Amino acid sequence: MEDHIGARIGYWRKRRGLTQAVLAGLAGVSQPFVSQVEAGQKGIERRSTLVAIAGALQVSVADLLGQPGDPTDPAKAGVARVVPAIRLALIEIEEGERAPSRDVEQVATAIEHMTELRSRSDYAGMAPLLPALLADAAAAGPVQLTQVAYQASSVLRRFGYRDLALTAARIAVDAAGDGDEQAWLGAARFAHLLALPYEAAGTAARVANRTIAELQHDAADEKVRQVLGQVHMTASLAAAVAGRHDDAREHLRAAEDEATSLGDPGDGYGWNRMGFGPTNVGLWKMAVATESGDYGRVIDMAGHVDPGPLRIVDRHQSYWIDLGRAYAHSGKTDREALTAFVRAERIAPVPFSANPLARDAVVAMVHRARRRAVPDQLRILARRLGVEAA
């Protein structure tokens, strides 16, 4: 099977014995759209479309995204090799086993190092450290376990291991509940929201609302307010995926109010390297507008959003990926999309290659370019993603 989302849709459609027209009717899209997607000429524009098509095919969104994907893929091989050990560490924690090899100070130092790697989007570098650190953190105390399980969830989600990411996030929530730091409980719930599959967008929106109500009791704490803002932004994206666009706008307004009063983090990171502030809200607005299909607005917003105040690599890459997707799906030429995707890939190559929606947009650009000559820069980017562009 050719390695793109459309090819997987075609595979499952045929397995289900459906025509393109029947699938289109079930998913609420057009038959020409299904045809173009299956041929690789058009990428999936929104998560909500993925959810609708997956539901019509009676498969998971992960099946269509090809996640976690080929464990021999060079970009994912290092993480894939250590995932069994991470899985075992999570099981042992759930079963109450504790086998520490480091004292509390050493664990704190290791957590600091892990946090620094996350701020650089070096998720592949984080993965091999997780099995031992999860065990040590579980023995060190609830706050330490919350922090490491939070990091584990982030890594696993990035590489498509969403079920394990959800397990890690739940461990973080349980551990935070045993501690006495409300900000970390909020952060753990934030990780939990991010780990939920796209199909559960409605559930995620409701969980986010409960979390917001819970955090309001401690909103005098600046760290809690930063987490509160992050949860509002996650709730906004979940609402957009669920088709509740009024709710999405309301959550963004609430996040913007918090950000305006707090300002951007002076160190470029903020608490827990979340980077909450006006700049991050602007980046999430771009993400929500991309999900809503408002590509012209994304392109316009990009001219007013500067990720420069933030020192978190993920936030810079998010800017260029959303801008690239907006250009790629806007019906304009692909030149601007290619420029944006190349910038995103240079910032953090491994996370870019692991992003299925960005990769799918590049595949569609390659297929469209085959009608003409594939530009050298697109050919090079596609080759690094393992996409045939001959």
C-alpha positions as CSV (number, residue, x, y, z in Angstrom):
1,M,0.0,0.0,0.0
2,E,1.3,3.5,-0.9
3,D,2.2,5.3,2.4
4,H,-0.3,8.2,2.7
5,I,-3.7,8.7,4.3
6,G,-5.6,8.6,1.1
7,A,-4.1,5.2,0.2
8,R,-5.2,3.8,3.5
9,I,-8.7,5.2,3.0
10,G,-8.9,3.5,-0.3
11,Y,-7.6,0.2,1.2
12,W,-10.2,0.2,4.0
13,R,-13.0,1.4,1.6
14,K,-12.4,-1.6,-0.6
15,R,-12.2,-4.0,2.4
16,R,-15.6,-2.7,3.5
17,G,-17.0,-3.2,-0.1
18,L,-17.9,0.5,-0.4
19,T,-17.8,2.7,-3.5
20,Q,-16.3,6.2,-3.3
21,A,-19.8,7.6,-3.6
22,V,-21.2,5.6,-0.7
23,L,-18.2,6.5,1.5
24,A,-18.6,10.1,0.6
25,G,-22.3,10.0,1.6
26,L,-21.6,8.3,4.9
27,A,-18.8,10.7,5.8
28,G,-20.5,13.9,4.6
29,V,-18.0,14.8,1.9
30,S,-18.1,14.7,-1.9
31,Q,-17.2,11.8,-4.1
32,P,-14.6,14.0,-6.1
33,F,-13.0,14.8,-2.7
34,V,-12.7,11.1,-1.8
35,S,-11.3,10.4,-5.3
36,Q,-8.6,13.1,-5.0
37,V,-7.7,12.1,-1.5
38,E,-7.3,8.4,-2.4
39,A,-5.1,9.4,-5.4
40,G,-2.9,11.4,-3.2
41,Q,-3.7,14.6,-5.0
42,K,-5.4,16.2,-2.0
43,G,-4.6,16.0,1.7
44,I,-7.0,15.6,4.5
45,E,-7.6,19.2,5.6
46,R,-9.1,18.7,9.1
47,R,-9.1,16.3,11.9
48,S,-12.9,16.4,11.9
49,T,-12.9,15.0,8.3
50,L,-10.6,12.2,9.5
51,V,-13.0,11.4,12.3
52,A,-16.0,11.3,9.9
53,I,-14.2,9.1,7.3
54,A,-12.9,6.7,10.0
55,G,-16.3,6.4,11.4
56,A,-17.8,5.6,8.0
57,L,-15.1,3.0,7.5
58,Q,-15.5,1.6,11.0
59,V,-11.8,2.0,11.7
60,S,-9.8,4.2,14.1
61,V,-8.3,7.5,13.0
62,A,-4.9,5.9,14.0
63,D,-5.6,3.3,11.3
64,L,-5.9,6.0,8.7
65,L,-2.9,7.9,10.0
66,G,-0.8,4.8,9.9
67,Q,0.2,5.3,13.5
68,P,2.5,4.4,15.2
69,G,3.8,3.3,11.8
70,D,6.7,1.3,10.6
71,P,9.1,0.7,13.5
72,T,12.0,0.4,11.1
73,D,11.4,3.9,9.8
74,P,14.8,5.7,10.6
75,A,13.0,8.7,12.1
76,K,11.0,6.5,14.5
77,A,13.3,3.4,15.0
78,G,15.0,4.7,18.1
79,V,11.7,5.4,19.8
80,A,10.1,2.2,18.6
81,R,13.0,0.1,20.1
82,V,12.4,1.6,23.6
83,V,8.6,1.6,23.6
84,P,8.3,-2.0,25.0
85,A,10.4,-0.9,27.9
86,I,8.3,2.2,28.5
87,R,5.2,0.1,28.3
88,L,6.6,-2.3,30.9
89,A,7.6,0.6,33.2
90,L,4.0,2.0,33.0
91,I,2.6,-1.4,33.8
92,E,4.9,-1.8,36.8
93,I,3.8,1.6,38.1
94,E,0.1,0.7,37.7
95,E,0.8,-2.5,39.6
96,G,2.5,-0.7,42.4
97,E,6.0,-2.0,41.8
98,R,8.9,0.2,42.8
99,A,12.6,-0.5,42.0
100,P,14.5,2.8,42.3
101,S,18.1,3.2,41.3
102,R,18.6,6.9,42.0
103,D,17.9,9.1,45.0
104,V,15.5,12.1,45.0
105,E,18.2,14.7,44.0
106,Q,19.4,12.6,41.1
107,V,15.9,12.1,39.9
108,A,15.3,15.9,40.1
109,T,18.5,16.5,38.0
110,A,17.3,13.9,35.4
111,I,13.8,15.5,35.3
112,E,15.5,18.9,34.6
113,H,17.5,17.4,31.7
114,M,14.3,15.7,30.3
115,T,12.5,19.1,30.5
116,E,15.3,20.8,28.6
117,L,15.1,18.1,25.9
118,R,11.4,18.7,25.6
119,S,11.8,22.4,25.1
120,R,14.1,21.6,22.2
121,S,11.5,19.1,20.8
122,D,14.1,16.3,21.1
123,Y,11.5,13.7,21.8
124,A,13.7,11.0,20.2
125,G,16.4,11.8,22.8
126,M,13.9,11.7,25.6
127,A,12.5,8.2,24.9
128,P,15.5,6.1,25.9
129,L,15.6,7.9,29.3
130,L,12.0,7.2,30.2
131,P,11.9,3.6,31.4
132,A,14.5,4.0,34.2
133,L,13.3,7.5,35.1
134,L,9.7,6.4,35.3
135,A,10.6,3.7,37.9
136,D,12.8,6.1,39.8
137,A,10.2,8.9,39.8
138,A,7.5,6.5,41.0
139,A,9.7,5.7,44.1
140,A,10.7,9.4,44.6
141,G,7.2,10.8,45.1
142,P,3.9,11.9,43.5
143,V,5.2,15.2,42.1
144,Q,8.2,13.6,40.5
145,L,6.0,10.8,39.0
146,T,3.6,13.4,37.7
147,Q,6.4,15.3,36.0
148,V,8.0,12.2,34.3
149,A,4.6,10.6,33.3
150,Y,3.7,14.0,31.8
151,Q,7.0,13.9,29.8
152,A,6.3,10.2,28.8
153,S,2.8,11.1,27.5
154,S,4.2,13.9,25.4
155,V,6.8,11.6,23.8
156,L,4.4,8.7,23.1
157,R,1.8,11.0,21.7
158,R,4.2,12.6,19.3
159,F,5.1,9.2,17.8
160,G,1.6,7.9,17.5
161,Y,1.4,5.7,20.6
162,R,-1.7,7.3,21.8
163,D,-3.0,4.5,23.9
164,L,0.3,4.4,25.8
165,A,0.3,8.2,25.9
166,L,-3.2,8.1,27.5
167,T,-2.0,5.5,30.1
168,A,1.0,7.8,31.0
169,A,-1.3,10.8,31.3
170,R,-3.7,8.9,33.6
171,I,-0.7,7.9,35.8
172,A,0.3,11.6,35.9
173,V,-3.3,12.6,36.9
174,D,-3.4,9.9,39.7
175,A,0.0,10.9,41.0
176,A,-0.8,14.6,41.0
177,G,-4.0,13.8,42.9
178,D,-1.8,12.3,45.6
179,G,0.4,15.5,45.7
180,D,-0.6,18.9,46.9
181,E,0.3,21.1,43.9
182,Q,-2.8,22.1,42.0
183,A,-0.7,23.4,39.0
184,W,0.7,19.9,38.4
185,L,-2.8,18.4,38.7
186,G,-3.9,20.9,36.0
187,A,-0.8,20.0,33.9
188,A,-1.5,16.3,34.2
189,R,-5.1,16.9,33.0
190,F,-3.8,19.0,30.1
191,A,-1.6,16.0,29.1
192,H,-4.6,13.7,29.4
193,L,-6.6,16.0,27.1
194,L,-3.9,16.0,24.5
195,A,-3.6,12.3,24.6
196,L,-7.3,11.6,23.9
197,P,-7.9,10.4,20.3
198,Y,-9.4,12.7,17.7
199,E,-12.6,10.6,17.8
200,A,-13.1,11.6,21.4
201,A,-13.1,15.4,20.7
202,G,-16.5,15.8,22.2
203,T,-15.4,14.0,25.4
204,A,-12.2,16.1,25.4
205,A,-14.2,19.3,25.3
206,R,-16.4,18.1,28.3
207,V,-13.4,17.0,30.3
208,A,-11.7,20.3,29.6
209,N,-14.7,22.2,30.9
210,R,-14.6,20.1,34.1
211,T,-10.9,20.8,34.5
212,I,-11.4,24.5,34.0
213,A,-14.1,24.6,36.7
214,E,-11.7,22.7,39.0
215,L,-8.8,25.0,38.4
216,Q,-10.8,28.1,38.9
217,H,-10.7,27.5,42.7
218,D,-6.9,28.1,42.7
219,A,-6.7,30.8,40.0
220,A,-4.9,33.2,42.3
221,D,-1.8,31.0,41.7
222,E,0.0,32.3,38.6
223,K,1.1,28.8,37.7
224,V,-2.5,27.6,37.8
225,R,-3.6,30.5,35.6
226,Q,-1.0,29.5,33.0
227,V,-2.3,25.9,33.0
228,L,-5.9,27.3,32.9
229,G,-5.0,29.2,29.8
230,Q,-3.5,26.1,28.2
231,V,-6.6,24.0,29.0
232,H,-8.8,26.7,27.4
233,M,-6.8,26.5,24.2
234,T,-6.9,22.7,24.1
235,A,-10.7,22.9,24.7
236,S,-10.9,25.3,21.8
237,L,-9.3,22.9,19.4
238,A,-11.4,20.0,20.7
239,A,-14.5,22.0,20.2
240,A,-13.5,22.9,16.7
241,V,-12.9,19.2,15.8
242,A,-16.3,18.4,17.3
243,G,-17.9,21.1,15.1
244,R,-18.8,23.4,18.0
245,H,-17.2,26.5,16.6
246,D,-18.9,29.0,19.0
247,D,-17.5,27.1,21.9
248,A,-14.1,27.1,20.3
249,R,-14.2,30.9,20.0
250,E,-15.4,31.3,23.6
251,H,-12.5,29.2,24.9
252,L,-10.0,31.2,22.8
253,R,-11.4,34.5,24.2
254,A,-11.0,33.1,27.8
255,A,-7.4,32.1,27.0
256,E,-6.7,35.5,25.5
257,D,-8.0,37.3,28.6
258,E,-5.7,35.2,30.8
259,A,-2.8,35.8,28.5
260,T,-3.3,39.6,28.3
261,S,-3.1,39.9,32.1
262,L,-0.1,37.5,32.4
263,G,1.9,38.6,29.3
264,D,4.5,36.4,27.6
265,P,6.9,34.5,29.9
266,G,10.0,36.6,30.5
267,D,12.3,33.6,30.1
268,G,10.6,32.5,26.9
269,Y,9.5,29.3,28.6
270,G,6.9,29.9,31.3
271,W,6.0,27.4,34.0
272,N,6.6,23.7,32.9
273,R,7.8,25.0,29.6
274,M,4.2,25.6,28.5
275,G,5.0,29.1,27.1
276,F,1.6,30.4,27.9
277,G,1.0,34.1,27.0
278,P,-0.3,36.2,24.1
279,T,2.1,34.7,21.6
280,N,1.1,31.1,22.3
281,V,-2.6,32.1,22.2
282,G,-1.9,33.5,18.7
283,L,-0.3,30.2,17.7
284,W,-3.3,28.2,19.0
285,K,-5.7,30.6,17.1
286,M,-3.8,29.7,13.9
287,A,-4.2,26.0,14.8
288,V,-8.0,26.3,15.5
289,A,-8.5,28.3,12.3
290,T,-6.7,25.6,10.3
291,E,-9.0,23.0,11.8
292,S,-12.0,25.2,10.9
293,G,-10.8,25.4,7.3
294,D,-10.4,29.2,7.5
295,Y,-7.1,29.1,5.6
296,G,-7.2,32.8,4.5
297,R,-7.5,33.8,8.1
298,V,-4.6,31.6,9.1
299,I,-2.4,33.2,6.4
300,D,-3.5,36.7,7.5
301,M,-2.9,35.8,11.2
302,A,0.6,34.6,10.4
303,G,1.6,38.1,9.4
304,H,0.7,39.3,12.9
305,V,1.9,36.4,15.0
306,D,5.7,36.2,15.8
307,P,6.8,33.1,17.7
308,G,10.1,34.9,18.5
309,P,9.3,35.6,22.2
310,L,9.1,31.9,22.9
311,R,12.1,29.7,23.2
312,I,10.2,26.5,22.9
313,V,11.0,24.8,19.6
314,D,7.6,23.1,19.3
315,R,5.9,26.5,19.2
316,H,8.0,27.7,16.3
317,Q,7.4,24.6,14.4
318,S,3.7,24.8,15.0
319,Y,3.7,28.2,13.4
320,W,5.3,27.0,10.2
321,I,3.3,23.7,10.0
322,D,-0.1,25.5,10.3
323,L,1.0,28.1,7.8
324,G,2.2,25.4,5.4
325,R,-1.1,23.5,5.8
326,A,-3.1,26.7,5.2
327,Y,-1.2,27.4,2.0
328,A,-1.4,23.8,0.8
329,H,-5.1,23.5,1.3
330,S,-6.0,27.1,0.2
331,G,-6.0,26.4,-3.5
332,K,-3.1,28.7,-4.1
333,T,0.2,27.6,-5.6
334,D,2.3,25.3,-3.4
335,R,5.4,27.5,-3.4
336,E,4.5,29.2,-0.2
337,A,3.5,25.9,1.4
338,L,6.8,24.4,0.5
339,T,8.7,27.3,2.0
340,A,6.8,27.0,5.3
341,F,7.2,23.2,5.5
342,V,10.9,23.4,4.8
343,R,11.2,25.9,7.6
344,A,9.2,23.6,9.9
345,E,11.4,20.6,9.0
346,R,14.6,22.4,9.6
347,I,13.5,23.5,13.1
348,A,13.0,19.9,14.3
349,P,13.3,17.2,11.6
350,V,12.1,14.2,13.6
351,P,8.9,15.7,15.0
352,F,8.1,17.1,11.5
353,S,8.5,13.6,9.9
354,A,6.3,12.1,12.7
355,N,3.5,14.6,12.0
356,P,1.0,12.7,9.8
357,L,-1.0,15.8,8.7
358,A,2.1,17.7,7.6
359,R,3.4,14.7,5.9
360,D,0.1,14.1,4.1
361,A,0.1,17.7,2.8
362,V,3.6,17.2,1.4
363,V,2.5,13.9,-0.3
364,A,-0.4,15.8,-2.0
365,M,2.0,18.5,-3.1
366,V,4.3,15.9,-4.7
367,H,1.3,14.3,-6.5
368,R,0.1,17.7,-7.8
369,A,3.7,18.6,-8.9
370,R,4.0,15.3,-10.9
371,R,1.7,16.9,-13.5
372,R,4.6,19.2,-14.1
373,A,8.2,18.9,-12.8
374,V,8.7,18.3,-9.1
375,P,10.7,21.2,-7.7
376,D,14.1,20.2,-6.4
377,Q,13.4,21.6,-2.9
378,L,10.1,19.6,-2.7
379,R,11.9,16.5,-4.0
380,I,14.5,16.8,-1.2
381,L,11.9,17.4,1.5
382,A,9.9,14.5,0.2
383,R,12.9,12.2,0.2
384,R,13.7,13.0,3.8
385,L,10.1,12.0,4.6
386,G,10.4,8.8,2.7
387,V,8.0,9.9,0.0
388,E,8.8,8.9,-3.6
389,A,9.0,12.0,-5.7
390,A,10.5,10.7,-9.0
